[in-house]
Amino acid sequence: MSVMSKAEVNVPDARGYNELMDVYSLHQLIIRKGSLLEQTPEFVSFKRTYIGRWGGISYILHLLEKLMADNGVDLGYVEGRKVAELAAGDADLRRPSKEELFECIVNKEEVSSKVKIPSLMFKGHEGPILAATTI
């Protein structure tokens, strides 16, 4: 019985880490104290995946940084796919509303306590009661 060398064994090429990251990553980006953390593996993969549409995406990320910095949000998690969708649906690069930006945030509960968006403050079952109390 002969032993087969590695050259004789037909082993398919394993996919690399970067390729797997680009395909399976959640692309959750981190904004800490108003600055996007651009050195995380998630961000690097996100940028590599959406580089063809980076102009619009970069604009949306800048607006999210500003929203969080202006409202004193220490830590925000942003869903990259929603940012890409928002940028894709906005070919003329109009300024998205705060509500549209807020939809890109993953940790809405923590962020909503600092970011006051009137149209979102009085939604839900308790909304009318909260609105009446505020007035």
Secondary structure as the mmCIF struct_conf table of DSSP 4:
data_model
#
loop_
_struct_conf.conf_type_id
_struct_conf.id
_struct_conf.beg_label_comp_id
_struct_conf.beg_label_asym_id
_struct_conf.beg_label_seq_id
_struct_conf.end_label_comp_id
_struct_conf.end_label_asym_id
_struct_conf.end_label_seq_id
HELX_LH_PP_P HELX_LH_PP_P1 SER A 2 SER A 5
TURN_TY1_P TURN_TY1_P1 LYS A 6 GLU A 8
BEND BEND1 VAL A 9 VAL A 9
HELX_LH_PP_P HELX_LH_PP_P2 PRO A 12 GLY A 16
HELX_RH_AL_P HELX_RH_AL_P1 TYR A 17 TYR A 24
STRN STRN1 GLN A 28 ARG A 32
TURN_TY1_P TURN_TY1_P2 LYS A 33 GLY A 34
STRN STRN2 SER A 35 LEU A 36
TURN_TY1_P TURN_TY1_P3 GLU A 38 GLN A 39
BEND BEND2 THR A 40 THR A 40
HELX_RH_AL_P HELX_RH_AL_P2 PRO A 41 THR A 49
TURN_TY1_P TURN_TY1_P4 TYR A 50 TYR A 50
HELX_RH_3T_P HELX_RH_3T_P1 ILE A 51 ARG A 53
HELX_RH_AL_P HELX_RH_AL_P3 TRP A 54 ASP A 70
TURN_TY1_P TURN_TY1_P5 ASN A 71 GLY A 72
BEND BEND3 ASP A 74 ASP A 74
STRN STRN3 LEU A 75 GLU A 79
HELX_RH_AL_P HELX_RH_AL_P4 GLY A 80 ALA A 88
TURN_TY1_P TURN_TY1_P6 GLY A 89 GLY A 89
TURN_TY1_P TURN_TY1_P7 ALA A 91 ASP A 92
HELX_LH_PP_P HELX_LH_PP_P3 ARG A 94 SER A 97
HELX_RH_AL_P HELX_RH_AL_P5 LYS A 98 PHE A 102
TURN_TY1_P TURN_TY1_P8 GLU A 103 CYS A 104
STRN STRN4 ILE A 105 ILE A 105
BEND BEND4 VAL A 106 VAL A 106
HELX_RH_AL_P HELX_RH_AL_P6 LYS A 108 SER A 112
TURN_TY1_P TURN_TY1_P9 SER A 113 LYS A 114
HELX_RH_AL_P HELX_RH_AL_P7 PRO A 118 MET A 121
TURN_TY1_P TURN_TY1_P10 PHE A 122 PHE A 122
BEND BEND5 GLY A 124 GLY A 124
TURN_TY1_P TURN_TY1_P11 HIS A 125 GLU A 126
HELX_RH_AL_P HELX_RH_AL_P8 GLY A 127 THR A 134
#
